[in-house]
Amino acid sequence: MPTHKIKRNYRKAKYVLYKETLVDFKEHLWAFVGAFVGIGIIAYLQYNMFPKEDFVFLIGSFGASSVLVYGVIQSPLAQPRNLIGGHVISAFVGVTAAKLFPDMIWLGSAVAVASAIVFMQITKTLHPPGGATALIAVTGSPAIVKLGYWYVITPVLSGAIILLIVALICNNMTDNRQYPTSRKFTKLKKKIAGKITVNKIN
């Protein structure tokens, strides 16, 4: 690779790192509020549904998602498509692997995670916590395994939707935060802000 390209990539990496570390008090506050509310709701709803070991694993999976959707909201891996799609696809793949290899957990685990990564890449829904979601489908307690493909709907899809709804609210409470980062949403947010301003003036 030419020297000027290496230097340009290095400057870009420094800038991204600088932006990610340049976080003010409000950023910390809304990241905390979002994660607290999102995980709190999921934990409350799932606490009476599954054994304690599954409770820990499931919250672990969504806990990793919370780091992205509340703490690194500009990341492509944190966008709604990735959050919902990554978890749902991984859950489906994980359940399928569990059914194909019911007596070989080591093989089912490997197939679940590896396949989940590939399918997320193909569908452009790469979301790192999805790997944990796929793994849980294979290694979870009998209560999880018994769910079969219902596992995809609840707790996975329902939990991801809760995280998304909270993220849409908390990540758009200030002018410095916007989620998702798509141009369409940016235009929509400006239109809404403009209408609110006009109404206040009138």
N, C-alpha and C positions, 0 to 999 in steps of 0.2 A: 504494500500500500504506500502511495506517495507520502512524503513528509508533511505537505500542506494539509492533506486529508486527515492525517493522524492528529495534527495540531488542532484542526477545526473540530474534530470529534472530542478531543480533550477539553476544549473550551465549552462545548455543549454540555458535556458531562459535569463540568464544574458549575455551570450556570444552573442546571437542573438540581444538583446537590445543594447549591446556595438557596434556591427557591424553596426546596423542601425543608431546609433547616431554618429558614426565615419565617418563624411562626410567632404570632403575637398572642397575648393573653386570651383574646376572643376566640382565636383558633383552638386553643387548648380547651376552653370552656365548652364550645359547641361540639368538639370531638368527644369530650367526656359525656356531655348530655346525650348525644346520639347513641353512643355505645351503651351507656347506662340504661336508657329507655329501651333500646332495641333488644339487648340481651336480657334485660329484666322481664320484658313481656314474654319472650320465648321461654325463659327459664320457668316463669310462673305457670305458663300453659302446659309445659311438658313435664313438670315435676311429678305430677300424679299419673302420668301416662306410661312411664317407663321405669325400669329398675335404676338404681343409683348409678351403676356403672355406665349405662347408656346415656344417662343424663349428663355425665361428665364428658363423654365422647362427643355427643351432639353439640353441647355448648362449646366444646373445643373447636369443632368445625366452624360454627358460626362466629366464634370468637375471633378466629383468623380472618373471616370475612369483615368483621367489624373494624379491624385494623386498616383494611383497605377502604371501605366505604365511608368511614368517619375520619380516618387519620391521613389517608393519601388519596383524597377524592379526585385529584387530577389524573391519577393513573389510569391507563386504558384497561387494566385488569380490574378496576373498581367500578366500571360503568354498569348500568342496569342490565344490559344484554349479557355481560359476563357474570354478574352476580346470580341472576335467575337461571340463565342458560347453563352456566358452568355447574351449578349445584344439581339442577334437574337431570342434565345429561349424565353427569357422574353417578348420580343415584341410580338411574336406569341401568347404566353399565354395571354398577356394583351388584345390583340385585340379580342381573343376568348371570354374572360370574358366580355368584353364590348358588344359583340354581344349577349351573353347569358342573360345578365342582363342590357339591355339598359335603363331601367327606375329606376334601383336601384343601384345608383352609389356607395353607401356605401358597398353593398354586392359585386358588381363587383370589387371594389378596393381590398377588403379583399381576394377574390378568386384569383385575378390576382397576388398579391404579394406572398401569401402563396403557390400557385401552381408553380409560377416561381422559388421559392426557392427549392421546391422538384424536379422539372424537371432539374434544374441546378445541384443539388446533384446527381441525377440519371445518368446524362450524364457527370459528372465530369467537369463541366464548371462553377463552382461557381464563380460569379463575383458580389460583393455587389451592384454596381451601377445598375445591372440588375433589382433589385427590383424597382428602380425609373423608369426605362424604362417601366416596366409592368404597373406601376401605372399611368404613363402619358397616356398610351393607353386608359385608362378608364376615367381619369379626365381631359384630354386635351380639348381644344376648339372644336367646331363643325368642324373646318378645319382638326383637327387631327383625330377625330372620322370618318369623311367622307372618309379618306384615306383607312380605312379598313386594309386589309392585305398588302397593299402597304406601310403602316407604317413600316413594317418589313424591306422592301428594302431601302426605303428612308423616313425619315432621319436616321433610326437606323443602318442598315448595312453599308450604305455609310459613315456615321460618324465614325463608329467603324473602318472601313478600313483606313480612313484618319489618325486616331490616331495611328493605327498599323504601317502604312508606316513611319510616322514621328518618331515613337518610334524605329523602326529598324535602322533608320539613326542616330538619336541623341544618342541613348543608346549604340552605337558601335563606337563612335568617339574617345574614349580613351581606353587604355589598362585596366583601372580599371573598366570599365563598359561593361557588355555583356547582350544582350537581343535578343532572349530568352535564358534561362539558360540550355536548353537541351544539352546533350552530343554530339549529332549529329551536332548541330550548333557550339559547341566548336571546334570540329575537323575541320569543314568547315572553321571556322575563322582562325585557325592555318595554314591550307593549303594555304589560300589566302595570309596570312601574309608572309608565307615562300616564295611563288612565287614572291611577291612584293620585298622581300629582295634580292632574287636571281637576279631579273631583275635590281635592283639598282647596284648590284656588277658588273654585266656584262656591 
